[in-house]
């Protein structure tokens, strides 16, 4: 029965309504009045814990003492619980409650109560998951199935908001479901843990631990009793006291108020061993004996209480083990020639080589062709035991199959006539019971995959769309005219295509002035570009695998490219794009302004006497990257074959510096030079029939 006491404790005038004082609310007490607490203390040998219950709120002093003793407040159980029994905690419980009673509830009962609380937590989180799932589904139902966020599209902002709401709802549903699943596992684990602690083999191992603790305390008590007998010897001289103190380690503080001494005696007041106190003149032989007696008397009493507690626990555990029938080794005693099943056999039976006091010796083999070796396994680690007679019986019945290493054997199941016609348990159960699918779990599984994948955005690795202002500038540098063939070999989201002239705001075909060919390796982006109408031809392919052949992409009047920058890919794309230009064609490209590009492209630029343009560091800031970028403009040069046309010849590079594009010379007032297709020749270049094309103000390169 529970022990209960109305224990009077004087209260202080401090505020006891602070929430940290976790007990229930108490009635108001007048200042200076004596407050009583309805306290009960219990002990449970199942888990070796002390529990302290209070019907009223504890004041600050009592609460601090309870907390300092190692008690923790459990709000669901409405009590203070100590993790284990100790003499100090037991003394505090006796002081506050009068006595310590037995805990009424068993370990299984407490585990079931705990599982019920966990089930309540699970139900709440499951309801929360269902609500979040329904909310996310309502938002998702208004979006076409599989519709991604179209980067750069007019619906991008609204789509991103909806996608964020869906993501947040799915994430909340998944988290709530995971929490509910967690509490479900905790509820099952609470029962399993309680049953595990009541298993005979676990109880047997717990008994061994308690026995070890008891032996330790017995050694401590015996040591203190031995020193007590030495200190009781007469006469106690200084030499004898120092000899005993040299073996008996006693340490304490020696304040000057209690142990006055004058120099040259030590004036140190901190922790000092008894031997040092004798040698430093702090105490004499009689004082040292009194101090040692006092300390060892406390140790003997303290160890005695621990030993008594261990004996009580051992009596309880042994009784419970006997009621459960004991361990497997107790039911069937191991004997030499028999066999056991344990972790050594890895599922097989292992022959017993020797039976020890609390263990058996077995043969084991690593399975790598080496020799057998012995292992020792305790009785409480055995999962099965066969006597020698049982082993011989199974061998004679032909059910025993020896292992190749001769360490043990496996057993074959004995056939029975009834088992042939009887349906398998799982089959019978399956036919009798139809398991309903868990709709919520299915939804959460799909949501988990969606949350893991993230919001569907039409994007590609190393895709950083060209900023609008820079795209307009690149188009201006290209010097485009009506009817030109223009190539965008890394079209991406179509930012450069949107900046081209002749684009109308709507319609299936939005590009009305140029013959635009777009190449994009990402299938989703290519499909979007095909639907956008920004290009007459959209090719989903790797640009590096395309060619300038007539049957492939062909040649172009202009190429605008913002290639991928990773691992020098921009160098490959720009070099390959030059092969796509007609004589006199122009390429406007962006490239990373890094060491690799400076070593490969920049020398070609500077070798022709022109400049390399370094864009500002924040040129791509609006696209979420601070990569350093350079802008280059390249023109194919060659011998002229007609007005405005050049035969294949040299390649020169024109680069600009500065934030704004350099102004181009105006076209002469006379009719501009035109090529075969009426294409306007850029005023940046001069083409004559008897000279190489060259930039204004520069001498034409020599050579063919």
C-alpha positions as CSV (number, residue, x, y, z in Angstrom):
1,X,0.0,0.0,0.0
2,X,1.1,3.6,-0.6
3,X,2.7,5.4,2.3
4,X,1.1,8.8,3.1
5,X,2.0,11.5,5.4
6,X,0.7,15.0,6.2
7,X,4.2,16.3,6.8
8,X,4.5,19.9,8.1
9,X,7.1,22.1,6.5
10,X,7.5,25.7,7.3
11,X,7.0,28.0,4.3
12,X,8.9,31.0,3.3
13,X,7.5,34.3,2.1
14,X,8.8,33.7,-1.4
15,X,6.4,33.4,-4.4
16,X,5.4,29.8,-4.8
17,X,3.1,30.4,-7.8
18,X,5.9,30.3,-10.3
19,X,5.1,27.7,-13.0
20,X,8.5,26.0,-12.4
21,X,7.1,24.6,-9.2
22,X,5.5,21.8,-11.0
23,X,3.1,20.6,-8.3
24,X,-0.6,21.3,-8.3
25,X,-2.0,24.6,-7.2
26,X,-2.3,24.9,-3.4
27,X,-4.5,27.1,-1.3
28,X,-3.3,30.6,-0.3
29,X,-1.3,30.5,3.0
30,X,-0.9,33.4,5.3
31,X,2.6,34.6,5.9
32,X,4.3,32.7,8.6
33,X,1.8,30.0,8.8
34,X,2.9,26.4,8.7
35,X,1.9,24.6,5.4
36,X,1.3,20.9,5.2
37,X,1.8,18.7,2.2
38,X,-0.2,15.6,1.4
39,X,2.7,13.5,0.2
40,X,3.1,9.8,-0.7
41,X,6.2,8.0,-1.6
42,X,6.4,4.6,-3.4
43,X,9.1,2.3,-4.7
44,X,8.7,-0.2,-7.6
45,X,11.2,-3.1,-7.8
46,X,10.2,-3.6,-11.4
47,X,12.2,-0.6,-12.5
48,X,14.0,0.3,-9.3
49,X,12.5,3.8,-9.2
50,X,11.2,6.0,-6.4
51,X,8.0,8.1,-7.0
52,X,6.9,11.0,-5.0
53,X,3.3,12.3,-5.2
54,X,2.1,15.6,-3.8
55,X,-1.5,16.8,-3.7
56,X,-0.4,20.4,-3.2
57,X,2.1,22.7,-4.7
58,X,5.5,22.5,-3.1
59,X,7.2,25.7,-2.0
60,X,10.6,26.8,-3.4
61,X,12.8,25.2,-0.8
62,X,11.1,21.8,-0.9
63,X,11.0,21.8,-4.7
64,X,14.7,22.7,-4.9
65,X,15.5,19.8,-2.5
66,X,13.5,17.3,-4.5
67,X,15.0,18.5,-7.7
68,X,18.5,18.5,-6.4
69,X,18.0,14.9,-5.1
70,X,17.5,13.8,-8.7
71,X,13.7,13.7,-9.0
72,X,12.1,14.9,-12.2
73,X,8.5,16.1,-12.7
74,X,6.4,13.8,-14.9
75,X,3.4,16.0,-15.9
76,X,1.4,13.1,-17.4
77,X,1.8,10.9,-14.4
78,X,1.4,14.0,-12.1
79,X,4.3,12.9,-9.8
80,X,8.1,13.3,-9.3
81,X,10.1,10.3,-10.4
82,X,13.7,9.4,-9.5
83,X,15.6,7.3,-12.1
84,X,16.8,4.8,-9.5
85,X,16.9,4.1,-5.8
86,X,19.6,5.6,-3.7
87,X,20.0,6.0,0.1
88,X,19.8,9.8,-0.1
89,X,16.7,9.8,-2.2
90,X,15.1,7.2,0.1
91,X,15.9,9.4,3.1
92,X,14.3,12.4,1.5
93,X,11.1,10.4,0.7
94,X,10.9,9.2,4.3
95,X,11.4,12.7,5.6
96,X,8.7,14.2,3.4
97,X,6.2,11.3,3.3
98,X,7.0,9.4,6.5
99,X,7.6,6.1,4.8
100,X,8.0,4.5,1.4
101,X,5.2,2.2,0.3
102,X,5.0,-0.4,-2.6
103,X,4.0,0.8,-6.0
104,X,0.5,-0.4,-6.8
105,X,0.9,-0.5,-10.6
106,X,3.1,-3.1,-12.3
107,X,5.6,-2.4,-15.0
108,X,3.1,-3.7,-17.6
109,X,0.4,-1.5,-16.2
110,X,2.5,1.6,-16.4
111,X,3.6,0.6,-20.0
112,X,0.0,0.2,-21.0
113,X,-0.9,3.6,-19.6
114,X,2.1,5.1,-21.4
115,X,1.0,3.4,-24.6
116,X,-2.5,4.9,-24.2
117,X,-1.0,8.3,-24.0
118,X,1.1,7.7,-27.1
119,X,-2.0,6.5,-28.9
120,X,-3.7,9.8,-28.0
121,X,-0.7,11.7,-29.4
122,X,-0.9,9.6,-32.6
123,X,-4.6,10.3,-33.1
124,X,-4.0,14.0,-32.8
125,X,-1.2,14.0,-35.3
126,X,-3.1,11.8,-37.7
127,X,-6.0,14.2,-37.7
128,X,-3.6,17.0,-38.4
129,X,-2.1,15.1,-41.3
130,X,-5.5,14.5,-42.8
131,X,-6.4,18.2,-42.6
132,X,-3.1,19.2,-44.1
133,X,-3.6,16.6,-46.9
134,X,-7.0,17.9,-47.7
135,X,-5.9,21.5,-47.8
136,X,-2.9,20.6,-50.1
137,X,-5.3,18.6,-52.4
138,X,-7.7,21.6,-52.7
139,X,-4.9,23.8,-53.9
140,X,-3.5,21.2,-56.2
141,X,-6.9,20.4,-57.8
142,X,-6.9,23.9,-59.3
143,X,-3.7,23.3,-61.2
144,X,-3.5,21.1,-64.3
145,X,-2.0,17.7,-63.7
146,X,1.8,17.7,-64.1
147,X,1.9,21.5,-64.9
148,X,5.3,22.8,-63.9
149,X,6.4,26.3,-63.1
150,X,7.2,28.0,-66.4
151,X,10.2,30.2,-65.7
152,X,9.8,33.5,-67.4
153,X,6.1,32.9,-68.2
154,X,3.5,35.4,-67.1
155,X,2.0,32.7,-64.7
156,X,5.3,32.1,-63.0
157,X,4.7,34.3,-60.0
158,X,1.2,32.9,-59.3
159,X,2.4,29.4,-60.0
160,X,5.2,29.7,-57.5
161,X,2.9,30.9,-54.8
162,X,0.5,28.0,-55.4
163,X,3.5,25.6,-55.5
164,X,4.8,27.0,-52.3
165,X,1.3,26.5,-50.6
166,X,1.2,23.0,-51.9
167,X,4.7,22.2,-50.8
168,X,4.0,23.7,-47.3
169,X,0.8,21.7,-47.0
170,X,2.4,18.5,-48.2
171,X,5.4,19.0,-45.9
172,X,3.1,19.7,-42.9
173,X,1.0,16.6,-43.7
174,X,4.1,14.4,-44.1
175,X,5.6,15.7,-40.8
176,X,2.3,15.2,-38.9
177,X,2.0,11.7,-40.3
178,X,5.6,10.9,-39.4
179,X,5.0,12.2,-35.9
180,X,1.8,10.1,-35.7
181,X,3.7,7.1,-36.9
182,X,6.5,7.8,-34.4
183,X,4.0,7.8,-31.5
184,X,2.5,4.6,-32.8
185,X,5.9,3.0,-32.7
186,X,6.5,4.4,-29.2
187,X,3.2,2.9,-28.0
188,X,4.2,-0.5,-29.4
189,X,7.7,-0.2,-28.0
190,X,6.5,0.7,-24.5
191,X,4.6,-2.6,-24.3
192,X,7.5,-4.5,-25.9
193,X,10.0,-3.0,-23.6
194,X,8.0,-3.9,-20.5
195,X,7.6,-7.5,-21.8
196,X,11.3,-7.6,-22.7
197,X,12.3,-6.7,-19.1
198,X,10.1,-9.6,-17.9
199,X,11.8,-12.2,-20.1
200,X,13.6,-14.8,-18.1
201,X,16.9,-14.4,-19.8
202,X,16.8,-10.6,-19.3
203,X,15.8,-11.0,-15.7
204,X,18.7,-13.5,-15.2
205,X,21.2,-10.9,-16.6
206,X,19.7,-8.3,-14.3
207,X,20.2,-10.6,-11.4
208,X,23.9,-10.9,-12.4
209,X,24.2,-7.1,-12.5
210,X,22.6,-6.7,-9.0
211,X,24.9,-9.4,-7.7
212,X,27.9,-7.6,-9.0
213,X,26.7,-4.3,-7.4
214,X,26.3,-6.2,-4.1
215,X,29.8,-7.7,-4.2
216,X,31.2,-4.2,-4.9
217,X,29.5,-2.8,-1.8
218,X,30.6,-5.8,0.3
219,X,34.2,-5.1,-0.7
220,X,33.8,-1.5,0.2
221,X,32.3,-2.3,3.6
222,X,35.0,-5.0,4.3
223,X,37.8,-2.5,3.5
224,X,36.3,0.1,5.8
225,X,35.9,-2.4,8.6
226,X,39.5,-3.4,8.2
227,X,40.7,0.2,8.5
228,X,38.5,0.7,11.5
229,X,40.2,-2.2,13.3
230,X,43.6,-0.7,12.6
231,X,42.6,2.8,13.8
232,X,41.2,1.2,17.0
233,X,44.6,-0.3,17.9
234,X,46.3,1.1,21.1
235,X,48.5,3.1,21.6
236,X,48.0,5.4,18.6
237,X,51.3,7.1,18.0
238,X,52.2,9.5,15.3
239,X,54.2,6.8,13.5
240,X,51.4,4.3,13.6
241,X,48.8,7.0,12.5
242,X,51.0,8.0,9.5
243,X,51.5,4.3,8.5
244,X,47.8,3.7,8.5
245,X,47.0,7.0,6.7
246,X,49.5,6.1,4.0
247,X,47.2,3.2,3.1
248,X,43.8,4.7,4.1
249,X,42.9,7.5,1.7
250,X,40.7,9.9,3.6
251,X,40.3,13.4,2.2
252,X,38.5,16.5,3.6
253,X,38.8,20.2,4.2
254,X,40.6,21.6,7.3
255,X,39.4,25.2,7.9
256,X,41.5,27.3,10.3
257,X,38.4,28.0,12.4
258,X,38.0,24.3,13.3
259,X,41.7,23.3,13.1
260,X,43.8,26.3,14.2
261,X,47.5,26.0,13.6
262,X,50.4,28.4,13.4
263,X,53.2,28.4,10.9
264,X,55.2,26.5,9.9
265,X,52.1,24.3,9.8
266,X,50.2,24.4,6.5
267,X,47.6,27.1,6.3
268,X,45.8,25.5,3.3
269,X,42.1,25.0,3.9
270,X,41.1,23.0,0.8
271,X,40.7,19.2,0.4
272,X,43.7,17.5,1.9
273,X,44.4,13.8,2.6
274,X,44.7,12.6,6.1
275,X,48.3,11.6,5.6
276,X,49.2,15.2,4.4
277,X,47.3,16.7,7.3
278,X,49.5,14.6,9.7
279,X,52.8,15.5,7.9
280,X,51.9,19.2,7.6
281,X,51.0,19.5,11.3
282,X,47.3,20.2,10.8
283,X,46.1,17.4,13.0
284,X,47.7,15.0,15.6
285,X,47.4,11.3,15.8
286,X,44.3,11.3,18.0
287,X,42.5,13.8,15.8
288,X,43.3,11.7,12.7
289,X,41.9,8.6,14.4
290,X,38.7,10.3,15.3
291,X,38.3,11.6,11.7
292,X,39.0,8.2,10.2
293,X,36.6,6.5,12.5
294,X,33.8,8.9,11.6
295,X,34.4,8.5,7.9
296,X,34.6,4.7,7.9
297,X,31.5,4.5,10.1
298,X,29.5,6.4,7.5
299,X,30.9,4.2,4.7
300,X,30.0,1.0,6.6
301,X,26.4,2.3,7.2
302,X,26.1,3.5,3.6
303,X,27.4,0.2,2.1
304,X,25.1,-1.7,4.5
305,X,22.1,0.1,3.1
306,X,23.1,-0.6,-0.5
307,X,23.7,-4.3,0.4
308,X,20.3,-4.6,2.0
309,X,18.7,-3.0,-1.0
310,X,20.5,-5.4,-3.4
311,X,19.4,-8.3,-1.3
312,X,15.8,-7.2,-1.4
313,X,16.0,-6.8,-5.2
314,X,17.7,-10.1,-5.6
315,X,14.9,-11.8,-3.6
316,X,12.3,-10.2,-5.7
317,X,14.0,-10.9,-9.1
318,X,14.7,-14.5,-8.1
319,X,11.2,-15.1,-7.1
320,X,9.8,-13.6,-10.3
321,X,12.3,-15.7,-12.3
322,X,11.2,-18.9,-10.5
323,X,7.6,-18.1,-11.2
324,X,8.3,-17.7,-14.9
325,X,10.0,-21.2,-15.0
326,X,13.6,-19.9,-15.1
327,X,15.8,-19.6,-18.1
328,X,16.1,-22.2,-20.9
329,X,19.2,-23.5,-19.2
330,X,17.3,-24.0,-16.0
331,X,14.6,-26.0,-17.8
332,X,17.0,-28.2,-19.7
333,X,20.4,-28.3,-18.1
334,X,23.3,-28.2,-20.6
335,X,25.6,-31.2,-20.7
336,X,28.7,-32.2,-22.6
337,X,27.7,-33.9,-25.9
338,X,24.5,-31.9,-26.1
339,X,23.9,-28.9,-28.2
340,X,22.7,-25.3,-27.8
341,X,21.3,-22.7,-30.1
342,X,22.8,-19.2,-29.7
343,X,24.5,-16.4,-31.6
344,X,27.6,-18.5,-32.1
345,X,25.8,-21.0,-34.4
346,X,24.2,-18.3,-36.5
347,X,21.0,-20.2,-36.7
348,X,22.5,-23.7,-36.3
349,X,22.9,-25.9,-33.3
350,X,26.4,-26.0,-31.8
351,X,27.9,-29.0,-29.9
352,X,28.7,-28.4,-26.2
353,X,32.4,-29.0,-25.5
354,X,32.4,-28.2,-21.8
355,X,29.9,-27.1,-19.2
356,X,31.2,-24.4,-16.8
357,X,29.6,-22.9,-13.7
358,X,27.6,-20.2,-15.5
359,X,28.5,-20.8,-19.1
360,X,29.2,-23.4,-21.8
361,X,32.2,-23.8,-24.1
362,X,31.5,-24.2,-27.8
363,X,33.4,-24.5,-31.0
364,X,33.2,-21.8,-33.7
365,X,34.7,-21.2,-37.1
366,X,35.0,-18.1,-39.2
367,X,34.1,-19.9,-42.3
368,X,37.2,-18.9,-44.2
369,X,38.9,-22.3,-44.1
370,X,40.7,-21.8,-40.8
371,X,40.7,-24.0,-37.8
372,X,37.9,-24.2,-35.2
373,X,38.3,-22.2,-32.0
374,X,36.4,-22.1,-28.7
375,X,34.0,-19.5,-27.4
376,X,32.4,-19.2,-24.0
377,X,28.7,-18.3,-23.9
378,X,26.7,-17.6,-20.6
379,X,23.6,-19.6,-19.8
380,X,21.4,-16.6,-20.1
381,X,22.5,-16.1,-23.7
382,X,21.2,-19.5,-24.8
383,X,18.1,-19.6,-27.0
384,X,17.8,-23.4,-27.0
385,X,19.3,-26.5,-25.3
386,X,19.3,-30.1,-26.3
387,X,20.6,-32.9,-24.2
388,X,23.0,-35.6,-25.6
389,X,20.1,-38.1,-25.7
390,X,18.0,-35.7,-27.7
391,X,20.9,-35.1,-30.2
392,X,21.3,-38.9,-30.7
393,X,17.6,-39.3,-31.2
394,X,17.5,-36.7,-33.9
395,X,20.5,-38.2,-35.6
396,X,19.0,-41.7,-35.6
397,X,15.8,-40.3,-37.1
398,X,17.8,-38.8,-40.0
399,X,16.8,-35.3,-39.2
400,X,20.3,-34.1,-38.2
401,X,22.6,-32.6,-40.9
402,X,26.2,-32.1,-39.8
403,X,27.9,-28.9,-40.6
404,X,31.0,-29.1,-42.8
405,X,33.3,-27.7,-40.0
406,X,31.9,-30.3,-37.5
407,X,31.0,-27.6,-35.0
408,X,27.3,-28.4,-35.0
409,X,24.4,-29.3,-37.1
410,X,21.0,-28.2,-38.5
411,X,17.7,-29.9,-38.0
412,X,15.2,-30.9,-40.6
413,X,11.5,-30.5,-39.9
414,X,9.8,-33.9,-39.4
415,X,7.0,-34.4,-42.0
416,X,3.5,-35.1,-40.7
417,X,0.4,-36.3,-42.6
418,X,-1.7,-33.5,-41.3
419,X,0.6,-30.8,-42.5
420,X,0.3,-31.9,-46.1
421,X,-3.4,-31.1,-46.4
422,X,-3.5,-28.2,-44.0
423,X,-3.4,-24.7,-45.6
424,X,-0.6,-22.4,-44.7
425,X,-1.4,-20.1,-41.9
426,X,-0.8,-17.0,-44.0
427,X,-2.9,-18.3,-46.8
428,X,-5.8,-19.2,-44.5
429,X,-5.6,-15.8,-42.9
430,X,-5.4,-14.0,-46.2
431,X,-8.5,-15.9,-47.5
432,X,-10.5,-15.0,-44.4
433,X,-9.5,-11.4,-44.0
434,X,-9.3,-8.7,-46.6
435,X,-6.9,-5.9,-45.6
436,X,-8.3,-2.5,-46.4
437,X,-5.8,-0.2,-48.1
438,X,-4.7,2.8,-46.0
439,X,-5.7,5.7,-48.2
440,X,-3.9,8.3,-45.9
441,X,-0.7,6.3,-46.0
442,X,-0.9,6.1,-49.8
443,X,-1.4,9.8,-50.1
444,X,1.4,10.5,-47.7
445,X,3.8,8.2,-49.6
446,X,3.0,10.2,-52.8
447,X,3.4,13.5,-51.0
448,X,6.7,12.4,-49.5
449,X,8.1,11.7,-53.0
450,X,6.8,15.1,-54.2
451,X,8.3,17.0,-51.2
452,X,11.6,15.2,-51.7
453,X,11.6,16.0,-55.4
454,X,10.7,19.6,-54.7
455,X,8.5,22.0,-56.8
456,X,8.5,21.0,-60.4
457,X,10.4,23.8,-62.2
458,X,11.4,23.7,-65.8
459,X,15.1,24.1,-65.3
460,X,18.3,22.5,-66.2
461,X,21.8,22.2,-64.6
462,X,23.9,25.3,-65.0
463,X,20.9,27.2,-66.3
464,X,21.1,30.9,-65.5
465,X,18.8,32.8,-67.9
466,X,20.3,35.9,-69.4
467,X,19.2,39.1,-67.6
468,X,16.7,41.1,-69.6
469,X,19.0,44.2,-70.0
470,X,22.0,42.1,-71.1
471,X,19.9,40.0,-73.5
472,X,18.7,43.3,-75.2
473,X,22.3,44.5,-75.4
474,X,23.4,41.2,-77.0
475,X,20.7,41.4,-79.6
476,X,21.7,45.0,-80.4
477,X,25.3,43.9,-80.9
478,X,24.3,41.2,-83.3
479,X,23.1,43.8,-85.8
480,X,20.1,41.8,-87.0
481,X,18.0,42.5,-90.0
482,X,14.7,41.1,-91.4
483,X,15.0,37.6,-92.8
484,X,18.3,36.6,-91.2
485,X,18.8,33.1,-90.0
486,X,19.6,33.3,-86.2
487,X,20.7,30.4,-84.0
488,X,20.3,30.2,-80.2
489,X,22.2,26.9,-79.4
490,X,21.6,27.0,-75.6
491,X,18.0,28.4,-75.7
492,X,17.1,27.5,-72.1
493,X,14.0,29.5,-71.0
494,X,14.1,31.6,-74.2
495,X,15.3,34.8,-72.6
496,X,17.5,35.7,-75.6
497,X,14.7,34.7,-78.0
498,X,12.3,37.0,-76.3
499,X,14.7,40.0,-76.9
500,X,14.9,39.4,-80.6
501,X,13.1,41.9,-82.9
502,X,9.8,40.8,-84.5
503,X,8.3,39.1,-81.5
504,X,4.6,39.7,-81.0
505,X,3.0,39.4,-77.6
506,X,0.6,36.5,-78.4
507,X,-0.2,33.9,-81.0
508,X,1.0,30.5,-82.0
509,X,3.9,32.0,-84.0
510,X,5.3,35.0,-82.2
511,X,8.5,35.5,-84.1
512,X,7.6,37.3,-87.4
513,X,10.8,38.8,-88.7
514,X,13.6,36.3,-88.4
515,X,14.3,32.7,-89.2
516,X,15.1,31.5,-85.7
517,X,16.5,28.0,-84.8
518,X,16.7,27.1,-81.1
519,X,18.6,24.1,-79.7
520,X,18.0,23.0,-76.1
521,X,19.2,19.7,-74.5
522,X,16.6,19.8,-71.8
523,X,13.4,18.1,-73.1
524,X,11.0,20.0,-70.8
525,X,12.5,23.3,-71.8
526,X,12.6,22.4,-75.5
527,X,8.9,21.4,-75.3
528,X,8.1,24.8,-73.7
529,X,10.0,26.6,-76.4
530,X,8.2,24.7,-79.1
531,X,4.9,25.9,-77.6
532,X,6.1,29.5,-77.1
533,X,6.3,30.4,-80.8
534,X,9.6,32.2,-80.3
535,X,11.5,30.0,-82.7
536,X,10.4,28.6,-86.0
537,X,12.5,25.4,-85.3
538,X,13.2,23.9,-81.9
539,X,15.7,21.1,-81.8
540,X,16.0,19.0,-78.5
541,X,19.6,17.9,-78.8
542,X,23.1,18.4,-77.5
543,X,24.4,21.3,-79.5
544,X,27.9,19.9,-79.5
545,X,26.5,16.9,-81.5
546,X,24.9,19.1,-84.1
547,X,26.7,20.2,-87.3
548,X,26.6,23.0,-89.9
549,X,25.7,20.5,-92.7
550,X,22.7,21.3,-94.9
551,X,20.9,18.2,-93.6
552,X,21.5,19.3,-90.0
553,X,21.4,22.9,-88.6
554,X,23.1,24.6,-91.6
555,X,24.8,28.0,-91.5
556,X,23.5,31.2,-89.9
557,X,23.9,34.9,-90.2
558,X,24.1,35.4,-86.4
559,X,24.5,33.2,-83.3
560,X,23.5,34.4,-79.8
561,X,24.6,32.1,-77.1
562,X,24.7,32.0,-73.3
563,X,26.3,28.6,-72.9
564,X,26.7,26.5,-69.8
565,X,29.8,27.5,-67.8
566,X,30.6,24.3,-65.9
567,X,34.1,22.8,-66.4
568,X,34.9,25.0,-69.4
569,X,31.8,24.0,-71.4
570,X,31.4,27.6,-72.6
571,X,34.7,27.3,-74.5
572,X,33.5,24.2,-76.3
573,X,30.1,25.7,-77.2
574,X,31.5,29.0,-78.4
575,X,34.2,27.3,-80.5
576,X,31.6,25.0,-82.0
577,X,29.1,27.9,-82.6
578,X,31.8,29.6,-84.8
579,X,31.5,26.7,-87.2
580,X,27.8,27.6,-87.7
581,X,28.4,31.1,-89.1
582,X,28.2,32.1,-92.7
583,X,31.0,34.2,-94.0
584,X,30.4,37.6,-92.5
585,X,28.2,36.2,-89.8
586,X,28.5,37.4,-86.3
587,X,28.5,35.6,-82.9
588,X,27.6,37.4,-79.7
589,X,28.4,35.2,-76.7
590,X,28.8,35.2,-72.9
591,X,31.5,33.2,-71.2
592,X,32.8,32.8,-67.7
593,X,35.5,35.3,-66.9
594,X,37.7,32.7,-65.3
595,X,41.3,31.4,-65.6
596,X,40.4,28.7,-68.1
597,X,38.5,31.2,-70.4
598,X,41.2,33.8,-70.1
599,X,43.8,31.2,-71.1
600,X,41.9,29.8,-74.0
601,X,39.7,32.6,-75.5
602,X,41.3,35.8,-74.4
603,X,44.7,35.2,-76.2
604,X,42.7,34.8,-79.5
605,X,40.9,38.1,-78.8
606,X,44.0,40.1,-77.8
607,X,46.1,38.6,-80.7
608,X,43.9,40.5,-83.1
609,X,44.4,43.8,-81.4
610,X,41.0,44.2,-79.9
611,X,39.7,44.2,-76.3
612,X,38.0,41.8,-74.0
613,X,34.9,43.2,-72.1
614,X,34.6,42.3,-68.4
615,X,31.0,42.7,-67.3
616,X,30.2,44.0,-63.9
617,X,30.4,41.5,-61.0
618,X,26.6,41.7,-60.4
619,X,25.6,41.2,-64.0
620,X,23.8,38.0,-63.1
621,X,22.7,39.0,-59.6
622,X,19.0,38.9,-60.5
623,X,19.4,35.3,-61.6
624,X,20.9,34.3,-58.2
625,X,24.6,33.9,-59.1
626,X,27.6,36.1,-58.7
627,X,29.7,34.4,-61.4
628,X,32.1,36.7,-63.3
629,X,31.1,37.0,-66.9
630,X,32.7,38.4,-70.1
631,X,31.0,39.5,-73.2
632,X,32.6,38.8,-76.6
633,X,31.5,39.6,-80.2
634,X,33.0,37.6,-83.0
635,X,32.9,38.2,-86.7
636,X,33.9,35.8,-89.5
637,X,36.2,37.4,-92.0
638,X,37.1,36.3,-95.5
639,X,37.7,37.4,-99.2
640,X,34.7,39.1,-100.7
641,X,32.7,37.2,-103.3
642,X,30.2,39.9,-104.0
643,X,28.6,43.0,-102.4
644,X,28.5,42.4,-98.7
645,X,29.7,38.8,-98.9
646,X,33.1,37.5,-97.9
647,X,34.8,34.3,-99.1
648,X,36.1,32.0,-96.4
649,X,39.2,33.5,-94.9
650,X,40.4,34.7,-91.5
651,X,38.4,35.0,-88.3
652,X,38.7,38.2,-86.3
653,X,37.2,39.1,-83.0
654,X,35.7,42.3,-81.9
655,X,35.3,43.0,-78.2
656,X,33.9,45.9,-76.3
657,X,34.6,47.3,-72.9
658,X,32.3,49.3,-70.7
659,X,28.8,49.0,-69.3
660,X,27.2,50.5,-72.4
661,X,27.7,49.2,-76.0
662,X,30.0,51.2,-78.2
663,X,28.2,53.2,-80.8
664,X,28.4,51.9,-84.4
665,X,29.2,54.1,-87.4
666,X,26.1,55.1,-89.2
667,X,25.3,53.5,-92.5
668,X,26.2,55.7,-95.5
669,X,23.4,57.7,-97.0
670,X,23.7,55.9,-100.2
671,X,22.0,52.6,-100.6
672,X,23.6,50.2,-98.1
673,X,25.7,47.4,-99.3
674,X,23.6,44.3,-99.4
675,X,24.3,40.6,-99.7
676,X,22.6,38.1,-101.9
677,X,19.5,37.9,-99.7
678,X,19.1,41.6,-99.2
679,X,20.8,41.3,-95.8
680,X,22.1,44.5,-94.3
681,X,25.8,44.5,-93.7
682,X,26.7,45.7,-90.2
683,X,28.3,49.1,-90.2
684,X,30.9,47.8,-87.8
685,X,32.8,46.1,-90.6
686,X,34.1,47.1,-94.0
687,X,34.0,44.6,-96.9
688,X,35.8,45.3,-100.1
689,X,36.4,43.0,-103.1
690,X,40.2,43.4,-103.0
691,X,40.9,43.5,-99.2
692,X,40.3,41.6,-96.0
693,X,37.4,42.7,-93.9
694,X,38.7,44.5,-90.8
695,X,37.3,46.6,-88.0
696,X,37.3,50.3,-88.3
697,X,40.7,51.9,-87.5
698,X,42.7,48.6,-87.7
699,X,45.0,47.3,-90.3
700,X,43.9,44.1,-92.0
701,X,45.8,41.0,-91.0
702,X,48.4,39.8,-93.5
703,X,48.4,36.5,-95.1
704,X,45.8,34.5,-97.0
